Amino acid sequence: MISASYGLRFDTPLGVCQLRAGKAGLLSAYFDDADCDLPASAVCHEAARQIRAYFAGERTAFDLSLDPQGTAFQQAVWTALLKLPYGATTHYGALAEALGRPRAARAVGAAVGRNPLWLIIPCHRVIGRDGSLTGYAGGLDRKRALLDLEAAHATA
């Protein structure tokens, strides 16, 4: 578990979200029903506000201090994910090519799977090369719901 100083638990249309933050920013956001025993911070409250606005169709991007912990390669993959436009999708091979590592699709997939900030770093926008849904830490039903939400609001 990530060492965090702050935390916040709140409901979303897809389940309970747990936020964790440190002094430098948001460390993680994930689905979890467990109680949060950490004090909330301004970063956590702002993240919850922005996530609620996203689900309401009022926000297409996040403006938060992020501090996900990972290797340099994972950080590069997560930075590439942040560049994916709202409502768009890509696949692991395309991400690998964008990173200048065209033969690293599996490594990119592993880094996407380690994303600690679901939704905010939009790993749900990564699908199979053939257009199929692929793994998502929050479950494929949530992934489909997020893609459907973005498709509905991107064309509106």
JOWOKA-V175625 format. One record per residue. PHI is phi in degrees with one decimal (999 if undefined). NEAR is the number of other C-alpha atoms within 12 Angstrom. Layout:
# JOWOKA-V175625
phi=(PHI/PHI)
near=(NEAR/NEAR)
This chain:
# JOWOKA-V175625
phi=(999/-69.3/-76.6/-124.9/-96.9/-132.5/-158.8/-157.8/-120.3/-152.5/-86.0/-127.8/-61.3/-107.3/126.3/-76.1/-105.9/-109.4/-109.2/-131.7/-141.2/-118.9/-67.3/-87.9/146.1/-70.4/-94.1/-155.9/-147.4/-157.2/-83.8/-168.0/-86.9/-64.4/-65.7/-102.8/-105.8/-106.2/-70.3/-79.5/-118.6/-60.7/-61.9/-63.7/-62.8/-66.8/-61.7/-62.1/-61.0/-68.8/-65.1/-61.4/-64.7/-59.5/-65.8/-81.4/78.9/-100.2/-141.5/-114.5/-148.4/-111.7/-125.4/-136.5/-78.0/-111.1/-143.1/-68.3/-98.1/-174.0/-70.3/-60.3/-65.8/-58.9/-59.0/-63.6/-64.5/-64.6/-64.8/-63.4/-62.5/-63.0/-86.4/-70.0/-67.3/-54.1/83.8/-95.8/-131.9/-146.4/-129.3/-57.7/-62.8/-66.3/-63.6/-60.4/-62.9/-62.0/-86.2/76.5/-128.5/-58.4/-98.8/-107.2/-58.3/-67.8/-65.8/-62.8/-58.9/-65.5/-66.8/-60.4/-66.9/-95.9/-57.7/-85.2/-121.5/-44.8/69.0/-66.6/-98.3/-74.0/-68.6/-65.4/-83.3/-98.1/-124.5/-68.3/-54.1/-86.5/91.2/-77.8/-73.7/-118.5/-47.0/-152.1/-57.8/-83.8/99.2/-65.5/-63.4/-67.5/-59.5/-59.3/-62.1/-66.4/-64.2/-65.0/-59.4/-66.2/-62.9/-66.2/-86.7/-70.4/-94.6/-75.1)
near=(9/21/17/29/24/28/36/37/31/29/21/26/18/25/21/23/31/36/48/43/38/27/20/20/29/41/36/39/39/38/29/22/17/18/16/21/15/20/20/26/24/23/31/37/25/24/38/35/24/24/37/26/18/26/28/18/23/18/23/29/26/28/20/26/22/30/28/34/28/23/15/12/24/27/25/27/41/40/28/31/39/32/24/27/23/33/28/28/33/34/32/38/25/27/38/30/20/23/25/17/19/17/17/21/26/21/24/35/33/23/32/41/29/29/39/35/42/36/46/41/42/38/47/45/44/47/28/22/18/13/14/16/26/28/25/33/25/29/21/21/18/27/28/25/24/39/30/22/29/30/20/18/20/20/12/10)
